[in-house]
Amino acid sequence: MTAMSARAHWILTVQILVLMMGASLYSLWRLGPDVLLPVHFDAAGQPTRYAHAPWALGVGPLMALVLAVAMPLAARLLPLAENLERSAAAWRVSRLSVLGVLAVTHLGLVVTALGHPVELRRLHAFALGMAMAAIGNVLGKVRPNHLMGIRTPWAKADEWVWDRTHRFGGRLTVAGGLALMALALFLPPGILRGPSLSFSVVMTVAAIAWVRSYLYWRVRPGRP
């Protein structure tokens, strides 16, 4: 993946925020402020909680705006900030991926509110799969830090283990993301209504990466 410049990152960030806010304002204009929209769903994808349109349509863009500001601020304030700066391109891709998942999910809610229902669980799983694939593609370039990466005790304690954990974890995360995208597209609705598909894939990837990191620590050079 080509390194992303700071300017390109902020242009895309602003575009995502404007798109989310514009979709919300258009929907609010179409629906009016007194309409109740679903804001929470159960395991079967059925709405369990409603809110008036201004809140239901505003929470997604507001959350995205907070994250767009808070994530780069946290990177500057936490220890090992210089290492995260060395991983700047990967960090920017990760931030955009998180915003992308929020944007796709929010747009799905907007389209549903306007009378064109979509399977939000399936849409969210597909968006998360895309984000995992994008993040995994740059994960191997991440230097030790306190904010991003596969932060197992063994990776944090040894840079050799960190490097190998993240190279392996990057490939694994890409594979998990592609698998999640395929499952989101082709699994029948009945299965999607069971335990969270996204949670299952993410936890499987995390567990494999955790075990692999420990195995790297066991064989690392110079270990007594």
Secondary structure, 3 states (H helix, E strand, C coil): CCCCCHHHHHHHHHHHHHHHHHHHHHHHHHHCCCCEEEEEECCCCCEEEEEEHHHHHHHHHHHHHHHHHHHHHHHHHCCCHHHHHHCHHHHHHHHHHHHHHHHHHHHHHHHHHCCCCCCHHHHHHHHHHHHHHHHHHHHCCCCCCCCCCCCCHHHHHCHHHHHHHHHHHHHHHHHHHHHHHHHHHHCCHHHHCCCCHHHHHHHHHHHHHHHHHHHHHHHCCCCC
